[in-house]
Amino acid sequence: MKPPLYGARRSVFTCTVFMMFVHLVLAYGVYHEAEQVKKREQKLWFLGSFFWFLLTLSGGIFAAAAFWLMHCSNLKDTPLKSR
């Protein structure tokens, strides 16, 4: 006899493992891109590549999106307008 909520617990475990995998892949991608930014002798904003890795590992897609906006998008090249 299976314990109560066996299927629900298994689903939660499966979802957790999948999300851990997604966070690891995103964090590795951000780390790799941060290293490439350093090799191109461009500036990393706020943190080094390892700390961007840790931030993405804990923050997931939101941290990866922040990294992309600061380092890879066209917004980084937009000059500030003087008032």
C-alpha positions as a Python dict, from the first residue, in 0.01 Angstrom:
ca = {
    (1, 'M'): (0, 0, 0),
    (2, 'K'): (134, 342, -98),
    (3, 'P'): (140, 620, 161),
    (4, 'P'): (-112, 902, 120),
    (5, 'L'): (-11, 1182, -120),
    (6, 'Y'): (258, 960, -274),
    (7, 'G'): (199, 1097, -623),
    (8, 'A'): (196, 1458, -506),
    (9, 'R'): (526, 1417, -320),
    (10, 'R'): (683, 1254, -621),
    (11, 'S'): (563, 1540, -843),
    (12, 'V'): (704, 1800, -605),
    (13, 'F'): (1037, 1616, -596),
    (14, 'T'): (1047, 1592, -977),
    (15, 'C'): (966, 1961, -1014),
    (16, 'T'): (1232, 2056, -759),
    (17, 'V'): (1500, 1853, -935),
    (18, 'F'): (1402, 2006, -1270),
    (19, 'M'): (1417, 2361, -1130),
    (20, 'M'): (1757, 2291, -974),
    (21, 'F'): (1880, 2175, -1314),
    (22, 'V'): (1741, 2489, -1482),
    (23, 'H'): (1908, 2715, -1223),
    (24, 'L'): (2240, 2534, -1268),
    (25, 'V'): (2226, 2570, -1647),
    (26, 'L'): (2135, 2939, -1623),
    (27, 'A'): (2407, 3004, -1365),
    (28, 'Y'): (2670, 2830, -1578),
    (29, 'G'): (2560, 3029, -1883),
    (30, 'V'): (2586, 3357, -1694),
    (31, 'Y'): (2926, 3260, -1554),
    (32, 'H'): (3054, 3169, -1899),
    (33, 'E'): (2925, 3495, -2050),
    (34, 'A'): (3074, 3696, -1761),
    (35, 'E'): (3412, 3537, -1830),
    (36, 'Q'): (3374, 3628, -2198),
    (37, 'V'): (3293, 3988, -2102),
    (38, 'K'): (3614, 3999, -1895),
    (39, 'K'): (3816, 3855, -2185),
    (40, 'R'): (3681, 4130, -2412),
    (41, 'E'): (3805, 4373, -2146),
    (42, 'Q'): (3460, 4515, -2086),
    (43, 'K'): (3330, 4613, -1748),
    (44, 'L'): (3122, 4377, -1535),
    (45, 'W'): (2861, 4573, -1345),
    (46, 'F'): (2842, 4541, -966),
    (47, 'L'): (2987, 4191, -924),
    (48, 'G'): (3252, 3954, -1054),
    (49, 'S'): (3172, 3647, -1262),
    (50, 'F'): (3160, 3408, -964),
    (51, 'F'): (2917, 3630, -775),
    (52, 'W'): (2696, 3660, -1085),
    (53, 'F'): (2702, 3279, -1088),
    (54, 'L'): (2588, 3263, -725),
    (55, 'L'): (2325, 3531, -778),
    (56, 'T'): (2184, 3346, -1078),
    (57, 'L'): (2195, 3017, -892),
    (58, 'S'): (1972, 3162, -622),
    (59, 'G'): (1771, 3413, -830),
    (60, 'G'): (1715, 3204, -1141),
    (61, 'I'): (1566, 3365, -1448),
    (62, 'F'): (1533, 3707, -1280),
    (63, 'A'): (1906, 3730, -1207),
    (64, 'A'): (1992, 3600, -1555),
    (65, 'A'): (1762, 3863, -1706),
    (66, 'A'): (1928, 4136, -1496),
    (67, 'F'): (2272, 4020, -1616),
    (68, 'W'): (2154, 4018, -1976),
    (69, 'L'): (2005, 4366, -1950),
    (70, 'M'): (2324, 4507, -1799),
    (71, 'H'): (2581, 4333, -2017),
    (72, 'C'): (2431, 4201, -2340),
    (73, 'S'): (2133, 4414, -2444),
    (74, 'N'): (2133, 4737, -2639),
    (75, 'L'): (2032, 4923, -2324),
    (76, 'K'): (2388, 4911, -2197),
    (77, 'D'): (2506, 5127, -2489),
    (78, 'T'): (2235, 5388, -2453),
    (79, 'P'): (2397, 5716, -2347),
    (80, 'L'): (2240, 5910, -2065),
    (81, 'K'): (2078, 6236, -2167),
    (82, 'S'): (2192, 6543, -1979),
    (83, 'R'): (1922, 6769, -1840),
}
